[in-house]
Amino acid sequence: MHARDILIDGFDRIRDEVHATVESLGTDALNARPDHDANSVAWLVWHLTRVQDDHVADAFGLDQVWPTGGWQKRFGLDLPPLDTGYGHSAARVAKVRVDSGKLLTGYYDAVHEQTLGALRGITAKDLDRVVDERWDPPVTVGVRLVSVLSDDLQHVGQAAYLRGLLQTSSA
């Protein structure tokens, strides 16, 4: 099995989990925060998608889907144009609100398609290309992709856990 196929499988699994977590949640549940300092399902899924969009676009020299696909306008968030959510305060987390899960899954699916498009043509040599020299050792495409997978899996797991908490507390 080629590393490309493993990466594609990993990103496909994230997509499945994003959909499973978000679908059928109403507006209140999507935006609920169990505590003032906690994240919502909406914020977690928006953030993991923004990070994937930002990092994959950068690694492959692509435009981010967020501004070019019209998603920034559709979400209408009161945040800087290319904000990914990294380091958000509780006040900034509160600004990420959605009216439906379809907005979140639509944006994720658009980013997912761009990610798969980039991965389909990747070679083993491409995975060794350095994309960020600010780290020691420098970050390669392969390391960046595994980092995105790790971050996405953590956040979608948090969102799924929060979904379960919200469903348990409303039962």
Secondary structure, DSSP 8 states (H G I E B T S, - for coil): --HHHHHHHHHHHHHHHHHHHHTT--HHHHH--SSTTS--HHHHHHHHHHHHHHHHHHHHT---HHHHTTHHHHHT-SS-TT---TT--HHHHHT---S-HHHHHHHHHHHHHHHHHHHHT--HHHHT-EEETTSSS-EEHHHHHHHHHHHHHHHHHHHHHHHHHHHHHH-
